[in-house]
Amino acid sequence: MYLTRLMLNRSRAAVLWVANPYRVHQRLMMGCDEDPRLLFRIEETERGVQILAQSTRAPDWQKAFGDFPVLLHPPEEKAFDPRLLEGARYRFRLLANPTVKVTVEKEGEESRKTRRGLIKEKDQLEWIKRKLEAAGAEVLGCMTVPRGLQHSHKGGNEGSQTHLAVLFEGVLAVQDAMKLKTALQDGIGSAKGYGFGLLSLARV
């Protein structure tokens, strides 16, 4: 896998671009050869806005940003192959779209499945525990940081998308290293094309 840090400048083009995660995903895909496992997370830092991008293919960021000058400096890129140890503890960070599938029924229409955001912190914590347990890890402690509703615009007649954004930070213990490595590659939860699902780990 490959991990890249993209630090944005303060130009109007950068501000408008990063405000629309759908467009961010489109641009990043240009540099990652349409990698179906591309994951990314937009973060506010003391130095400004940065984007962490994870891909399974070696990125060529010149294709994405050669004619789009929104970067403060050249991308910081590295290849990595995580060696997770069963029983070991790791700090984790995950910006996610915690949802539950519900059935919507309207008179005169066929029932349909849709996703509904989990608003209560209790439900959010139960969600992350279920997701990480399925991914081969036990949550030892976790806090939630609400990020509100995130809006993305596709343009034209495709309309817009709204997602509930929650930042999860905590400590986990590895129970199944292979499962957790797969979750690192595939991401956690829904709406990955809108900047959700990138799981970051650091050894405690």
Beta strands, then each sheet from edge to edge (+ up, - down):
strand 1: 2-7
strand 2: 39-45
strand 3: 48-55
strand 4: 76-79
strand 5: 89-96
strand 6: 99-104
strand 7: 112-117
strand 8: 137-153
strand 9: 160-174
strand 10: 199-203
sheet 1: 2+ 3- 1+ 4-
sheet 2: 8+ 9- 5+ 10-
sheet 3: 6+ 7-
end
